[in-house]
Amino acid sequence: MSIGLLAVGLVLALAVRVDLGGIDLELVGWILTIVGAIGLVVSLLVARQVRPVVRRRVDYPPDPEL
């Protein structure tokens, strides 16, 4: 999602030269680019967090008395 925002934002900011009367597409593009970059950084930080390892003790072969 954030990579898509980056791509669309950069296209609007750098490549589109259309006047829509009241809407600055260059500014909208830069805003989308910044939001996409922040989202990418946040998602990378969340993905790199250390997660606790849960280990279960399993007896092999299983105890026939259970």
C-alpha positions in Angstrom: 0.0 0.0 0.0 2.7 2.5 1.0 4.8 1.7 -2.1 1.7 2.4 -4.2 1.2 5.7 -2.5 4.8 6.6 -3.1 4.5 5.7 -6.8 1.2 7.6 -7.4 2.5 10.6 -5.3 5.7 10.9 -7.3 3.9 10.6 -10.6 1.5 13.4 -9.6 4.3 15.5 -8.1 6.8 15.2 -10.9 5.1 14.1 -14.1 1.6 15.5 -14.3 1.1 19.0 -15.5 -2.6 19.5 -15.5 -4.5 22.6 -14.1 -7.7 21.5 -12.4 -8.6 25.0 -11.1 -8.3 25.0 -7.3 -6.5 21.7 -6.9 -2.7 21.7 -6.9 -1.8 18.2 -8.1 1.8 18.8 -7.4 1.1 19.4 -3.7 -1.3 16.4 -3.5 1.5 14.3 -5.1 4.1 15.4 -2.5 1.6 14.8 0.3 0.9 11.3 -0.9 4.7 10.7 -1.3 5.3 11.7 2.3 2.4 9.6 3.7 3.7 6.6 1.6 7.2 7.0 2.9 6.0 7.3 6.6 3.9 4.2 6.1 6.8 2.3 4.6 9.1 3.2 7.5 6.5 2.2 10.0 5.7 -1.1 8.4 9.5 -1.9 8.2 9.9 -1.1 11.9 6.9 -3.2 12.9 8.2 -6.1 10.8 11.7 -6.0 12.5 10.4 -6.1 16.1 11.6 -9.0 18.2 8.8 -11.4 18.9 8.9 -13.8 21.8 9.5 -17.4 21.0 7.1 -19.9 22.5 8.3 -23.4 23.0 6.2 -26.4 23.9 7.5 -29.5 25.5 6.5 -32.5 23.5 7.4 -36.0 24.6 8.3 -38.5 21.9 7.1 -41.1 21.7 3.8 -40.0 23.3 3.2 -41.4 26.8 0.6 -44.3 26.4 -0.7 -43.8 29.9 -2.4 -40.5 28.8 
